[in-house]
Amino acid sequence: MRIGDSYYLAADGAVAAKPYVLLRQALERSSKVAVAKYAWHNRERLGLLRIKDDALVLHSLKWPDEVRSPESLVLKPVPVDDEEIQAAIDRMEAIGR
């Protein structure tokens, strides 16, 4: 599994305030994280809950088949000569001024 996007969570109203604070303080005091099931775009997902400052943060977890392999990004060899590389460097330096 890999960690994906992160989201700050908030209690939705007064009824949810106590469970939110209870979970946050229990995780903080135990120095642990929690694995949670949540719904996202009509699909059940797994996430990791942790404490950041005084808030709960949900990190989405991605299954290996949801993460693109770096091998799929490799390009076929393309000939590039030193003059082209130097021209690109010159252009970057000119833009950065």
C-alpha positions as CSV (number, residue, x, y, z in Angstrom):
1,M,0.0,0.0,0.0
2,R,1.0,3.6,-0.6
3,I,-0.1,6.8,1.0
4,G,-2.1,9.1,-1.3
5,D,-3.8,12.4,-0.7
6,S,-4.3,13.9,2.8
7,Y,-7.3,15.6,4.2
8,Y,-8.0,17.5,7.5
9,L,-11.1,16.2,9.2
10,A,-13.6,18.2,11.2
11,A,-16.5,17.3,13.5
12,D,-19.8,17.9,11.8
13,G,-21.8,19.7,14.5
14,A,-22.2,19.4,18.3
15,V,-23.2,15.7,18.2
16,A,-19.9,14.7,16.5
17,A,-17.7,16.9,18.6
18,K,-17.3,14.5,21.5
19,P,-16.4,11.3,19.4
20,Y,-14.0,13.5,17.4
21,V,-12.2,14.8,20.4
22,L,-12.2,11.4,22.1
23,L,-10.6,9.7,19.1
24,R,-8.1,12.5,18.6
25,Q,-7.0,12.5,22.3
26,A,-6.9,8.7,22.4
27,L,-4.6,8.5,19.3
28,E,-2.5,11.3,20.7
29,R,-2.1,9.8,24.2
30,S,-1.3,6.4,22.8
31,S,1.1,7.7,20.1
32,K,-0.7,5.5,17.6
33,V,-2.4,5.9,14.2
34,A,-5.7,4.2,13.1
35,V,-6.7,2.4,9.9
36,A,-10.2,3.6,8.9
37,K,-12.7,2.6,6.2
38,Y,-14.4,5.5,4.4
39,A,-16.6,6.2,1.4
40,W,-15.2,8.2,-1.5
41,H,-17.0,8.6,-4.8
42,N,-19.4,5.7,-4.0
43,R,-16.4,3.5,-3.3
44,E,-15.2,2.1,0.0
45,R,-11.6,2.9,0.7
46,L,-9.0,2.4,3.4
47,G,-7.3,5.3,5.1
48,L,-4.8,6.1,7.8
49,L,-5.9,8.5,10.6
50,R,-3.2,10.4,12.5
51,I,-2.9,13.6,14.6
52,K,-1.5,16.8,13.3
53,D,-1.5,19.7,15.8
54,D,-5.1,19.6,17.2
55,A,-6.7,18.0,14.1
56,L,-7.3,14.5,12.7
57,V,-5.8,13.9,9.3
58,L,-6.9,11.2,6.9
59,H,-4.3,9.9,4.5
60,S,-5.9,7.9,1.7
61,L,-4.2,4.5,1.0
62,K,-3.7,3.2,-2.5
63,W,-3.5,-0.4,-3.5
64,P,-0.5,-1.5,-5.6
65,D,-2.7,-1.8,-8.7
66,E,-3.8,1.9,-8.3
67,V,-0.2,3.2,-8.5
68,R,1.4,3.5,-11.9
69,S,4.6,1.7,-12.3
70,P,7.6,3.9,-13.2
71,E,8.5,1.5,-15.9
72,S,5.4,2.6,-17.8
73,L,6.8,6.1,-18.0
74,V,10.1,5.2,-19.6
75,L,10.5,6.8,-23.1
76,K,12.1,5.2,-26.1
77,P,15.7,6.6,-26.6
78,V,15.6,10.0,-28.3
79,P,18.8,11.4,-29.8
80,V,19.7,14.8,-28.2
81,D,23.1,16.5,-29.0
82,D,25.1,18.7,-26.7
83,E,24.2,21.9,-28.6
84,E,20.5,21.3,-27.9
85,I,21.2,20.6,-24.2
86,Q,23.2,23.8,-24.0
87,A,20.5,25.8,-25.8
88,A,17.9,24.5,-23.3
89,I,20.2,25.5,-20.3
90,D,20.8,29.0,-21.9
91,R,17.0,29.4,-22.2
92,M,16.3,28.4,-18.6
93,E,19.0,30.8,-17.4
94,A,17.6,33.7,-19.5
95,I,14.1,33.1,-18.1
96,G,15.4,33.0,-14.5
97,R,16.9,36.4,-14.7
